[in-house]
Amino acid sequence: MYYREADASEERRGCLGKIIFLLIMLLLTGAVVIGGIFLTHEIFDTVEGGEILIIDIPEGSTTEDIADILKEEGFIKSKTVFRIYSRLLGADDDYQCGKHKLQLGHNYKEIISRLSETTFSDVETLTLTFPEGTTALAMAIKLEKARLCTVDEFIEACNTHVYDVSFFDAISSDENKFIKLEGFLYPDTYEFAVDATVDDVILAMLQNFEENIYTDGVKRLVSSSGLSLEQNIILASIVEKETLGDDMYSMIAGVFLNRLHNSDEFPCLESDTCAENREGNYIYGVLGYYYNEDLEPMPRAIPANIWQAYDTYSHRGLPVGAICNPGLKAILGTLNPQEHGYYFFITDKDANYYWGVTDYDHSVNIDKVNEYNATH
């Protein structure tokens, strides 16, 4: 009887072991299948419309070195997968040193092909897009990534170089400005020669502003506005940042113009797009990023004269310079403002606007927005 029980126990253990083994094999198979799906997407999928950048492969670079560059620039997700796929394709000895034009979103096969066949001499131009409201600093960062110039080269040229455009003398050289040409670097899609200089880039933007903005019609509107060209561009840059992707440009411009025209009662514009400690705005997200080299709260390393000249809660009237490069709609909305009696506005999380004439109106609207945001 003792031996029969032992035999049955052994049999049960044997069956349990087989079940555990099968479960492990199923899990491993599932992991391999899922991993295979992810690898397939990573290697073969292409996302269209990505930004085109120039990368430089130093002479003597190994596949591992190239994978490091591609990972750092955001072209690949996994250096290991890239190296394995490169070896499977037999491409390790085919890579060409020098500069190559690559598009973010290309799959691994396309990247390997371009790094193996396309050299700098085959590339004549590269295309960069700067949407409406792009800051000069953001432009500089994108240009640096494209290997056209460094951030500091771009900022220095904007502040110190002279360009042959008809409106250049209308731009002030106030020492409190962060970037002199901010506001006049027309946001658009540009095709630059890969050997373009920083002056070539800036001149193309200024000439585009001259062609698209500084027309006879705009000159007449500026003349009748009571503000200078630069003052209108500064205001348009604030209007650009205050809108929520809608067509409220002229309505919002009217609010700030009401304040400018009634400066005894409303000495400051009080726009959150340019105010101390408002996360993501010009002082916090642009000046703070450049001078602090991080996104910690202000105003640590920002020169006091620059910070104060842009703070719309303490500086009277318009800030010293534009806070972005506005598009045509924002500029025309500023030059054709809606006439009304509002001095305040606020929006809720669903982009509904609340307009106010007095401080009391605005405080009531703030309560309404808080209640709306809490219940929707």
Secondary structure, DSSP 4 states (H G I P E B T S, - for coil): -HHHHHHHHHHHHHHHHHHHHHHHHHHHHHHHHHHHHHHHHHHH---TTPPEEEEEE-TT--HHHHHHHHHHHTS-S-HHHHHHHHHHHT-TTT---EEEEEETT--HHHHHHHHHH--GGG--EEEEE--TT--HHHHHHHHHHTTS--HHHHHHHHHH-----TTGGGS---TT-S-TTTT-S--SEEEEETT--HHHHHHHHHHHHHHHTS-HHHHHHHHHHTS-HHHHHHHHHHHHHHS-SSS-HHHHHHHHHHHHHTTTT--B---GGG-TT-TTSIIIIIIHHHHHSS-PSTTSSS-HHHHHHH-TTTSSBS-SS-SS---HHHHHHHHSPPP----EEEE-TT--EEEESSHHHHHHHHHHHHHHHHH-
